[in-house]
Amino acid sequence: MVKGKWFERGSLLVLLGTVLWSTNAPFFKILQVDSYVAIFIRATIAGIILLPALRLRQIKWDRCLVAMLVSYAALCIGIVLAIRNTSANIATGMQYTAPLLLFLVSWLKGEVTPSFHKHWPLLVLLTGLLVSMCSKGSTVTMRGNLLALSTAVSFTIMTVSSKRATANNPLGMVSLTNLFCALIVLLFFLPPNAGEHLAAITQTEWVILIFLGVFQIAGGYALYYIGLKTTASSQAAMLAPFEMVLGSLWVAIFVGEFPDWVGAAGSLLIVIGVIGEVVITRKKDTKSPSKPHSRVNQTI
């Protein structure tokens, strides 16, 4: 674990990255641009901004990389569609139930045995997920909830596959994944009249889209990874769920959309579950220093 001012500086950079990530929710609530057109523009901008960091010779083209590319594209598309079809706290919070799915995968493989003492945070996560799905807020739809739930699956696949794929060139891989996402949207999801949608984008909307590409994605991940160099990943994992809290706050302030008490309670349970999982994992790492710091939020 990194101590001293470097630890404090690293944690601050991770938190700033999380703050930038959280701007996704209010801006996509405000934007009137077609969802797929907006995703395409944002991903293209982010990919180009970080392109100088991409070292093609260090890329190992294997199934882990393919899984990461596909799951990242699914995650980006799923979150945006969820934001536009359900409340912000559900749309941004469901991905943080990934530890629950990771546990289920390990359990099915026979790698872990369920224990309430060790795995109570996962039970809290499951409860938070179920409670959130029962929200009856004015902006909540079952379609949006299912889209949000799909991000937990894509986030889980990305978590597992990215550990090896991004080891040597994390920022460059952020560029590659975003360019791949833009390509997938271009080939399969852009509407036939995408040109008309592009022509109809206002100056204000272009400013927002550029901000999302440059700062929310490229800047957010750059700060996160620079901070992660001097911060234990368990510490970073405790800060990352603030994206959900801040995203909901920005939507409430700037859009006037508030979650009902059921949705808020579900989000709170998810945050408690994530923090509990990180704390327990951190205790295990203290006893076994050779293991990774955390299995939560090992993102690209």
KEMI-5911 format. One record per residue (C-alpha): residue in three letters; x negated, y, z. Coordinates in nm, 4 decimals. Layout:
REM KEMI-5911
<node bator="ALA" X="X" Y="Y" Z="Z"/>
...
//
This chain:
REM KEMI-5911
<node bator="MET" X="0.0000" Y="0.0000" Z="0.0000"/>
<node bator="VAL" X="-0.1405" Y="0.3407" Z="-0.0938"/>
<node bator="LYS" X="-0.1837" Y="0.5811" Z="0.1947"/>
<node bator="GLY" X="-0.2510" Y="0.9493" Z="0.2402"/>
<node bator="LYS" X="-0.1706" Y="1.2336" Z="0.0070"/>
<node bator="TRP" X="-0.1865" Y="1.0110" Z="-0.3027"/>
<node bator="PHE" X="0.0983" Y="0.8068" Z="-0.1620"/>
<node bator="GLU" X="0.3015" Y="1.1229" Z="-0.0986"/>
<node bator="ARG" X="0.2226" Y="1.2641" Z="-0.4433"/>
<node bator="GLY" X="0.3064" Y="0.9357" Z="-0.6138"/>
<node bator="SER" X="0.6368" Y="0.9053" Z="-0.4306"/>
<node bator="LEU" X="0.7253" Y="1.2622" Z="-0.5289"/>
<node bator="LEU" X="0.6564" Y="1.1870" Z="-0.8962"/>
<node bator="VAL" X="0.8723" Y="0.8726" Z="-0.8781"/>
<node bator="LEU" X="1.1515" Y="1.0749" Z="-0.7178"/>
<node bator="LEU" X="1.1242" Y="1.3450" Z="-0.9858"/>
<node bator="GLY" X="1.1490" Y="1.0740" Z="-1.2496"/>
<node bator="THR" X="1.4641" Y="0.9469" Z="-1.0809"/>
<node bator="VAL" X="1.6081" Y="1.2994" Z="-1.0794"/>
<node bator="LEU" X="1.5516" Y="1.3223" Z="-1.4559"/>
<node bator="TRP" X="1.7145" Y="0.9815" Z="-1.5101"/>
<node bator="SER" X="2.0216" Y="1.0999" Z="-1.3175"/>
<node bator="THR" X="2.0924" Y="1.3769" Z="-1.5717"/>
<node bator="ASN" X="2.2121" Y="1.1067" Z="-1.8105"/>
<node bator="ALA" X="2.5554" Y="1.0900" Z="-1.6459"/>
<node bator="PRO" X="2.6668" Y="1.4563" Z="-1.6529"/>
<node bator="PHE" X="2.5300" Y="1.5276" Z="-1.9994"/>
<node bator="PHE" X="2.6980" Y="1.2269" Z="-2.1596"/>
<node bator="LYS" X="3.0207" Y="1.3268" Z="-1.9875"/>
<node bator="ILE" X="2.9886" Y="1.6732" Z="-2.1452"/>
<node bator="LEU" X="2.8661" Y="1.5768" Z="-2.4932"/>
<node bator="GLN" X="3.1350" Y="1.5458" Z="-2.7593"/>
<node bator="VAL" X="2.8962" Y="1.3747" Z="-3.0004"/>
<node bator="ASP" X="2.9733" Y="1.0186" Z="-3.1109"/>
<node bator="SER" X="2.8177" Y="0.7817" Z="-2.8551"/>
<node bator="TYR" X="2.6065" Y="0.5871" Z="-3.1031"/>
<node bator="VAL" X="2.4858" Y="0.8995" Z="-3.2810"/>
<node bator="ALA" X="2.3812" Y="1.0445" Z="-2.9450"/>
<node bator="ILE" X="2.2027" Y="0.7229" Z="-2.8422"/>
<node bator="PHE" X="2.0198" Y="0.7149" Z="-3.1767"/>
<node bator="ILE" X="1.9010" Y="1.0756" Z="-3.1508"/>
<node bator="ARG" X="1.7932" Y="1.0443" Z="-2.7858"/>
<node bator="ALA" X="1.6012" Y="0.7199" Z="-2.8436"/>
<node bator="THR" X="1.4305" Y="0.8548" Z="-3.1568"/>
<node bator="ILE" X="1.3149" Y="1.1682" Z="-2.9771"/>
<node bator="ALA" X="1.1873" Y="0.9717" Z="-2.6747"/>
<node bator="GLY" X="1.0066" Y="0.7224" Z="-2.8974"/>
<node bator="ILE" X="0.8324" Y="0.9952" Z="-3.0966"/>
<node bator="ILE" X="0.7339" Y="1.1977" Z="-2.7889"/>
<node bator="LEU" X="0.5521" Y="0.9003" Z="-2.6322"/>
<node bator="LEU" X="0.4229" Y="0.7578" Z="-2.9609"/>
<node bator="PRO" X="0.0645" Y="0.8828" Z="-2.8987"/>
<node bator="ALA" X="0.0513" Y="0.6518" Z="-2.5938"/>
<node bator="LEU" X="0.1374" Y="0.3423" Z="-2.7991"/>
<node bator="ARG" X="-0.1612" Y="0.1135" Z="-2.8569"/>
<node bator="LEU" X="-0.0471" Y="-0.1364" Z="-3.1181"/>
<node bator="ARG" X="-0.3542" Y="-0.3579" Z="-3.0845"/>
<node bator="GLN" X="-0.2671" Y="-0.4308" Z="-2.7211"/>
<node bator="ILE" X="0.0840" Y="-0.5499" Z="-2.8009"/>
<node bator="LYS" X="0.1385" Y="-0.9222" Z="-2.7654"/>
<node bator="TRP" X="0.4275" Y="-1.0185" Z="-2.9899"/>
<node bator="ASP" X="0.5933" Y="-1.3020" Z="-2.8039"/>
<node bator="ARG" X="0.9394" Y="-1.3943" Z="-2.6731"/>
<node bator="CYS" X="0.8914" Y="-1.1809" Z="-2.3610"/>
<node bator="LEU" X="0.8429" Y="-0.8717" Z="-2.5751"/>
<node bator="VAL" X="1.1424" Y="-0.9579" Z="-2.7933"/>
<node bator="ALA" X="1.3579" Y="-1.0140" Z="-2.4842"/>
<node bator="MET" X="1.2472" Y="-0.6801" Z="-2.3403"/>
<node bator="LEU" X="1.3171" Y="-0.4906" Z="-2.6628"/>
<node bator="VAL" X="1.6642" Y="-0.6396" Z="-2.7056"/>
<node bator="SER" X="1.7604" Y="-0.6035" Z="-2.3389"/>
<node bator="TYR" X="1.6404" Y="-0.2414" Z="-2.3277"/>
<node bator="ALA" X="1.8498" Y="-0.1537" Z="-2.6313"/>
<node bator="ALA" X="2.1504" Y="-0.3279" Z="-2.4743"/>
<node bator="LEU" X="2.0902" Y="-0.1413" Z="-2.1482"/>
<node bator="CYS" X="2.0714" Y="0.2003" Z="-2.3157"/>
<node bator="ILE" X="2.3844" Y="0.1380" Z="-2.5216"/>
<node bator="GLY" X="2.5733" Y="-0.0179" Z="-2.2302"/>
<node bator="ILE" X="2.5050" Y="0.2649" Z="-1.9858"/>
<node bator="VAL" X="2.6106" Y="0.5380" Z="-2.2271"/>
<node bator="LEU" X="2.9321" Y="0.3582" Z="-2.3233"/>
<node bator="ALA" X="3.0022" Y="0.2863" Z="-1.9558"/>
<node bator="ILE" X="2.9521" Y="0.6526" Z="-1.8599"/>
<node bator="ARG" X="3.2111" Y="0.7493" Z="-2.1178"/>
<node bator="ASN" X="3.4616" Y="0.4837" Z="-2.0102"/>
<node bator="THR" X="3.4418" Y="0.4745" Z="-1.6305"/>
<node bator="SER" X="3.3271" Y="0.6787" Z="-1.3304"/>
<node bator="ALA" X="2.9641" Y="0.7890" Z="-1.3129"/>
<node bator="ASN" X="2.8873" Y="0.6038" Z="-0.9902"/>
<node bator="ILE" X="3.0024" Y="0.2704" Z="-1.1378"/>
<node bator="ALA" X="2.8352" Y="0.3325" Z="-1.4752"/>
<node bator="THR" X="2.4942" Y="0.4117" Z="-1.3261"/>
<node bator="GLY" X="2.5154" Y="0.1836" Z="-1.0234"/>
<node bator="MET" X="2.5897" Y="-0.1571" Z="-1.1700"/>
<node bator="GLN" X="2.2363" Y="-0.2016" Z="-1.3079"/>
<node bator="TYR" X="2.1066" Y="-0.2016" Z="-0.9501"/>
<node bator="THR" X="2.2919" Y="-0.5243" Z="-0.8795"/>
<node bator="ALA" X="2.0165" Y="-0.6918" Z="-1.0845"/>
<node bator="PRO" X="1.8542" Y="-0.8457" Z="-0.7711"/>
<node bator="LEU" X="2.1726" Y="-1.0471" Z="-0.7240"/>
<node bator="LEU" X="2.1462" Y="-1.1936" Z="-1.0739"/>
<node bator="LEU" X="1.7733" Y="-1.2562" Z="-1.0282"/>
<node bator="PHE" X="1.8532" Y="-1.4504" Z="-0.7118"/>
<node bator="LEU" X="2.1204" Y="-1.6549" Z="-0.8900"/>
<node bator="VAL" X="1.8721" Y="-1.7434" Z="-1.1661"/>
<node bator="SER" X="1.6116" Y="-1.8501" Z="-0.9070"/>
<node bator="TRP" X="1.8738" Y="-2.0476" Z="-0.7150"/>
<node bator="LEU" X="1.9887" Y="-2.2347" Z="-1.0271"/>
<node bator="LYS" X="1.6250" Y="-2.3187" Z="-1.1005"/>
<node bator="GLY" X="1.5896" Y="-2.4578" Z="-0.7487"/>
<node bator="GLU" X="1.3249" Y="-2.2007" Z="-0.6583"/>
<node bator="VAL" X="1.5087" Y="-2.0581" Z="-0.3552"/>
<node bator="THR" X="1.7482" Y="-2.1828" Z="-0.0897"/>
<node bator="PRO" X="2.0279" Y="-1.9472" Z="0.0223"/>
<node bator="SER" X="1.9785" Y="-1.8089" Z="0.3730"/>
<node bator="PHE" X="2.1913" Y="-1.5368" Z="0.5308"/>
<node bator="HIS" X="1.8937" Y="-1.4075" Z="0.7301"/>
<node bator="LYS" X="1.6846" Y="-1.3650" Z="0.4144"/>
<node bator="HIS" X="1.9537" Y="-1.2861" Z="0.1592"/>
<node bator="TRP" X="2.2151" Y="-1.0758" Z="0.3399"/>
<node bator="PRO" X="2.1325" Y="-0.7717" Z="0.1161"/>
<node bator="LEU" X="2.2428" Y="-0.9751" Z="-0.1852"/>
<node bator="LEU" X="2.5744" Y="-1.0457" Z="-0.0140"/>
<node bator="VAL" X="2.6100" Y="-0.6713" Z="0.0442"/>
<node bator="LEU" X="2.5287" Y="-0.6123" Z="-0.3237"/>
<node bator="LEU" X="2.7933" Y="-0.8632" Z="-0.4295"/>
<node bator="THR" X="3.0475" Y="-0.6967" Z="-0.2016"/>
<node bator="GLY" X="2.9589" Y="-0.3551" Z="-0.3422"/>
<node bator="LEU" X="2.9982" Y="-0.4852" Z="-0.6968"/>
<node bator="LEU" X="3.3419" Y="-0.6343" Z="-0.6236"/>
<node bator="VAL" X="3.4585" Y="-0.3245" Z="-0.4366"/>
<node bator="SER" X="3.3432" Y="-0.0961" Z="-0.7189"/>
<node bator="MET" X="3.5355" Y="-0.3026" Z="-0.9744"/>
<node bator="CYS" X="3.8531" Y="-0.2393" Z="-0.7718"/>
<node bator="SER" X="3.8225" Y="0.1392" Z="-0.7970"/>
<node bator="LYS" X="4.1362" Y="0.3130" Z="-0.9249"/>
<node bator="GLY" X="3.9828" Y="0.6527" Z="-1.0005"/>
<node bator="SER" X="4.1331" Y="0.8596" Z="-1.2807"/>
<node bator="THR" X="3.8370" Y="0.7989" Z="-1.5123"/>
<node bator="VAL" X="3.7961" Y="0.4292" Z="-1.4323"/>
<node bator="THR" X="3.8892" Y="0.1708" Z="-1.6946"/>
<node bator="MET" X="3.8379" Y="-0.2056" Z="-1.6927"/>
<node bator="ARG" X="3.6551" Y="-0.1776" Z="-2.0257"/>
<node bator="GLY" X="3.4158" Y="0.0740" Z="-1.8728"/>
<node bator="ASN" X="3.3649" Y="-0.1425" Z="-1.5642"/>
<node bator="LEU" X="3.2805" Y="-0.4453" Z="-1.7790"/>
<node bator="LEU" X="3.0392" Y="-0.2376" Z="-1.9869"/>
<node bator="ALA" X="2.8760" Y="-0.1213" Z="-1.6637"/>
<node bator="LEU" X="2.8578" Y="-0.4798" Z="-1.5411"/>
<node bator="SER" X="2.6845" Y="-0.5799" Z="-1.8645"/>
<node bator="THR" X="2.4015" Y="-0.3404" Z="-1.7783"/>
<node bator="ALA" X="2.3206" Y="-0.5556" Z="-1.4751"/>
<node bator="VAL" X="2.2648" Y="-0.8496" Z="-1.7103"/>
<node bator="SER" X="2.0493" Y="-0.6519" Z="-1.9551"/>
<node bator="PHE" X="1.8607" Y="-0.4865" Z="-1.6674"/>
<node bator="THR" X="1.7889" Y="-0.8301" Z="-1.5197"/>
<node bator="ILE" X="1.6553" Y="-0.9671" Z="-1.8486"/>
<node bator="MET" X="1.4464" Y="-0.6543" Z="-1.8943"/>
<node bator="THR" X="1.3137" Y="-0.6852" Z="-1.5371"/>
<node bator="VAL" X="1.1952" Y="-1.0408" Z="-1.5922"/>
<node bator="SER" X="1.0562" Y="-0.9947" Z="-1.9441"/>
<node bator="SER" X="0.8858" Y="-0.6584" Z="-1.8929"/>
<node bator="LYS" X="0.6508" Y="-0.7716" Z="-1.6161"/>
<node bator="ARG" X="0.4120" Y="-0.9191" Z="-1.8717"/>
<node bator="ALA" X="0.5043" Y="-0.7184" Z="-2.1795"/>
<node bator="THR" X="0.4246" Y="-0.3750" Z="-2.0295"/>
<node bator="ALA" X="0.1232" Y="-0.4653" Z="-1.8181"/>
<node bator="ASN" X="-0.1435" Y="-0.2884" Z="-2.0256"/>
<node bator="ASN" X="0.0443" Y="-0.0038" Z="-2.1927"/>
<node bator="PRO" X="0.3636" Y="0.0947" Z="-2.0050"/>
<node bator="LEU" X="0.4149" Y="0.4412" Z="-2.1563"/>
<node bator="GLY" X="0.3411" Y="0.3133" Z="-2.5041"/>
<node bator="MET" X="0.5948" Y="0.0384" Z="-2.4524"/>
<node bator="VAL" X="0.8557" Y="0.2985" Z="-2.3557"/>
<node bator="SER" X="0.7922" Y="0.4514" Z="-2.6971"/>
<node bator="LEU" X="0.8222" Y="0.1139" Z="-2.8707"/>
<node bator="THR" X="1.1420" Y="0.0146" Z="-2.6881"/>
<node bator="ASN" X="1.3092" Y="0.3446" Z="-2.7691"/>
<node bator="LEU" X="1.2108" Y="0.3284" Z="-3.1351"/>
<node bator="PHE" X="1.3461" Y="-0.0269" Z="-3.1448"/>
<node bator="CYS" X="1.6691" Y="0.0908" Z="-2.9785"/>
<node bator="ALA" X="1.7032" Y="0.3667" Z="-3.2389"/>
<node bator="LEU" X="1.6475" Y="0.1126" Z="-3.5187"/>
<node bator="ILE" X="1.9128" Y="-0.1254" Z="-3.3801"/>
<node bator="VAL" X="2.1667" Y="0.1553" Z="-3.3512"/>
<node bator="LEU" X="2.0806" Y="0.2778" Z="-3.7007"/>
<node bator="LEU" X="2.1259" Y="-0.0681" Z="-3.8549"/>
<node bator="PHE" X="2.4287" Y="-0.1959" Z="-3.6662"/>
<node bator="PHE" X="2.6161" Y="0.0730" Z="-3.4723"/>
<node bator="LEU" X="2.6081" Y="0.4096" Z="-3.6455"/>
<node bator="PRO" X="2.9493" Y="0.4980" Z="-3.7949"/>
<node bator="PRO" X="2.9757" Y="0.5138" Z="-4.1758"/>
<node bator="ASN" X="3.0261" Y="0.8906" Z="-4.1571"/>
<node bator="ALA" X="2.7245" Y="0.9462" Z="-3.9321"/>
<node bator="GLY" X="2.6107" Y="1.2315" Z="-4.1561"/>
<node bator="GLU" X="2.9308" Y="1.4209" Z="-4.0828"/>
<node bator="HIS" X="2.8789" Y="1.3640" Z="-3.7102"/>
<node bator="LEU" X="2.5241" Y="1.4986" Z="-3.7353"/>
<node bator="ALA" X="2.6424" Y="1.8061" Z="-3.9248"/>
<node bator="ALA" X="2.9084" Y="1.8721" Z="-3.6615"/>
<node bator="ILE" X="2.6631" Y="1.8764" Z="-3.3688"/>
<node bator="THR" X="2.6547" Y="2.2240" Z="-3.2168"/>
<node bator="GLN" X="2.3431" Y="2.4135" Z="-3.1148"/>
<node bator="THR" X="2.4222" Y="2.3536" Z="-2.7475"/>
<node bator="GLU" X="2.4647" Y="1.9822" Z="-2.8081"/>
<node bator="TRP" X="2.1292" Y="1.9671" Z="-2.9871"/>
<node bator="VAL" X="1.9664" Y="2.1309" Z="-2.6851"/>
<node bator="ILE" X="2.1231" Y="1.8681" Z="-2.4598"/>
<node bator="LEU" X="2.0174" Y="1.5799" Z="-2.6862"/>
<node bator="ILE" X="1.6606" Y="1.7115" Z="-2.7060"/>
<node bator="PHE" X="1.6539" Y="1.7455" Z="-2.3280"/>
<node bator="LEU" X="1.7752" Y="1.3860" Z="-2.2901"/>
<node bator="GLY" X="1.5103" Y="1.2538" Z="-2.5286"/>
<node bator="VAL" X="1.2167" Y="1.4615" Z="-2.4060"/>
<node bator="PHE" X="1.2875" Y="1.4869" Z="-2.0344"/>
<node bator="GLN" X="1.5510" Y="1.2349" Z="-1.9255"/>
<node bator="ILE" X="1.3895" Y="0.9354" Z="-2.1022"/>
<node bator="ALA" X="1.0294" Y="1.0250" Z="-2.1994"/>
<node bator="GLY" X="0.9626" Y="1.2575" Z="-1.9062"/>
<node bator="GLY" X="1.1499" Y="1.0435" Z="-1.6550"/>
<node bator="TYR" X="0.9550" Y="0.7288" Z="-1.7403"/>
<node bator="ALA" X="0.6238" Y="0.9180" Z="-1.7634"/>
<node bator="LEU" X="0.6664" Y="1.0582" Z="-1.4121"/>
<node bator="TYR" X="0.7829" Y="0.7206" Z="-1.2827"/>
<node bator="TYR" X="0.4806" Y="0.5351" Z="-1.4168"/>
<node bator="ILE" X="0.2268" Y="0.7987" Z="-1.3203"/>
<node bator="GLY" X="0.3732" Y="0.7953" Z="-0.9700"/>
<node bator="LEU" X="0.3792" Y="0.4159" Z="-0.9633"/>
<node bator="LYS" X="-0.0004" Y="0.4069" Z="-1.0062"/>
<node bator="THR" X="-0.0423" Y="0.5455" Z="-0.6541"/>
<node bator="THR" X="0.2795" Y="0.4181" Z="-0.4973"/>
<node bator="ALA" X="0.3779" Y="0.0679" Z="-0.3935"/>
<node bator="SER" X="0.6493" Y="-0.0644" Z="-0.6236"/>
<node bator="SER" X="0.8598" Y="-0.1417" Z="-0.3140"/>
<node bator="GLN" X="0.8526" Y="0.2295" Z="-0.2273"/>
<node bator="ALA" X="0.9486" Y="0.3197" Z="-0.5846"/>
<node bator="ALA" X="1.2327" Y="0.0675" Z="-0.5741"/>
<node bator="MET" X="1.3770" Y="0.2391" Z="-0.2670"/>
<node bator="LEU" X="1.3797" Y="0.5728" Z="-0.4514"/>
<node bator="ALA" X="1.5201" Y="0.4518" Z="-0.7864"/>
<node bator="PRO" X="1.8830" Y="0.3972" Z="-0.6688"/>
<node bator="PHE" X="1.9046" Y="0.7701" Z="-0.6009"/>
<node bator="GLU" X="1.9729" Y="0.7920" Z="-0.9746"/>
<node bator="MET" X="2.3215" Y="0.6613" Z="-0.8995"/>
<node bator="VAL" X="2.3753" Y="0.9021" Z="-0.6087"/>
<node bator="LEU" X="2.2425" Y="1.2068" Z="-0.7924"/>
<node bator="GLY" X="2.4203" Y="1.1200" Z="-1.1177"/>
<node bator="SER" X="2.7536" Y="1.1065" Z="-0.9362"/>
<node bator="LEU" X="2.6705" Y="1.4341" Z="-0.7594"/>
<node bator="TRP" X="2.5890" Y="1.6153" Z="-1.0851"/>
<node bator="VAL" X="2.9097" Y="1.4859" Z="-1.2446"/>
<node bator="ALA" X="3.1111" Y="1.6049" Z="-0.9445"/>
<node bator="ILE" X="2.9490" Y="1.9516" Z="-0.9506"/>
<node bator="PHE" X="2.9344" Y="2.0208" Z="-1.3238"/>
<node bator="VAL" X="3.2173" Y="1.8079" Z="-1.4638"/>
<node bator="GLY" X="3.4556" Y="1.8054" Z="-1.1681"/>
<node bator="GLU" X="3.4880" Y="1.4271" Z="-1.1675"/>
<node bator="PHE" X="3.4982" Y="1.2667" Z="-0.8234"/>
<node bator="PRO" X="3.5037" Y="0.8930" Z="-0.7447"/>
<node bator="ASP" X="3.7880" Y="0.7646" Z="-0.5273"/>
<node bator="TRP" X="3.7024" Y="0.6295" Z="-0.1825"/>
<node bator="VAL" X="3.6927" Y="0.2727" Z="-0.3134"/>
<node bator="GLY" X="3.4368" Y="0.3581" Z="-0.5809"/>
<node bator="ALA" X="3.2305" Y="0.5619" Z="-0.3355"/>
<node bator="ALA" X="3.2340" Y="0.2766" Z="-0.0825"/>
<node bator="GLY" X="3.1236" Y="0.0293" Z="-0.3495"/>
<node bator="SER" X="2.8348" Y="0.2540" Z="-0.4542"/>
<node bator="LEU" X="2.7269" Y="0.2953" Z="-0.0923"/>
<node bator="LEU" X="2.7223" Y="-0.0818" Z="-0.0446"/>
<node bator="ILE" X="2.5111" Y="-0.1219" Z="-0.3585"/>
<node bator="VAL" X="2.2575" Y="0.1331" Z="-0.2295"/>
<node bator="ILE" X="2.2460" Y="-0.0398" Z="0.1117"/>
<node bator="GLY" X="2.2014" Y="-0.3770" Z="-0.0564"/>
<node bator="VAL" X="1.9159" Y="-0.2546" Z="-0.2777"/>
<node bator="ILE" X="1.7338" Y="-0.0907" Z="0.0138"/>
<node bator="GLY" X="1.7868" Y="-0.3988" Z="0.2310"/>
<node bator="GLU" X="1.6489" Y="-0.6237" Z="-0.0434"/>
<node bator="VAL" X="1.3409" Y="-0.4031" Z="-0.0816"/>
<node bator="VAL" X="1.2780" Y="-0.3947" Z="0.2951"/>
<node bator="ILE" X="1.2980" Y="-0.7736" Z="0.3250"/>
<node bator="THR" X="1.0762" Y="-0.8217" Z="0.0198"/>
<node bator="ARG" X="0.8265" Y="-0.5749" Z="0.1637"/>
<node bator="LYS" X="0.8080" Y="-0.7731" Z="0.4878"/>
<node bator="LYS" X="0.7392" Y="-1.0888" Z="0.2862"/>
<node bator="ASP" X="0.4646" Y="-0.9084" Z="0.0947"/>
<node bator="THR" X="0.3040" Y="-0.7982" Z="0.4222"/>
<node bator="LYS" X="0.2802" Y="-1.1621" Z="0.5269"/>
<node bator="SER" X="0.1667" Y="-1.2734" Z="0.1780"/>
<node bator="PRO" X="-0.0461" Y="-0.9893" Z="0.0308"/>
<node bator="SER" X="-0.1168" Y="-1.1804" Z="-0.2880"/>
<node bator="LYS" X="0.2455" Y="-1.1531" Z="-0.4029"/>
<node bator="PRO" X="0.3866" Y="-0.8589" Z="-0.5978"/>
<node bator="HIS" X="0.5162" Y="-0.5674" Z="-0.3912"/>
<node bator="SER" X="0.8770" Y="-0.6030" Z="-0.4995"/>
<node bator="ARG" X="1.0978" Y="-0.7891" Z="-0.7388"/>
<node bator="VAL" X="1.3415" Y="-0.4984" Z="-0.7549"/>
<node bator="ASN" X="1.3280" Y="-0.2384" Z="-1.0320"/>
<node bator="GLN" X="1.0288" Y="-0.3783" Z="-1.2212"/>
<node bator="THR" X="1.1449" Y="-0.1858" Z="-1.5275"/>
<node bator="ILE" X="0.9697" Y="-0.0888" Z="-1.8453"/>
//
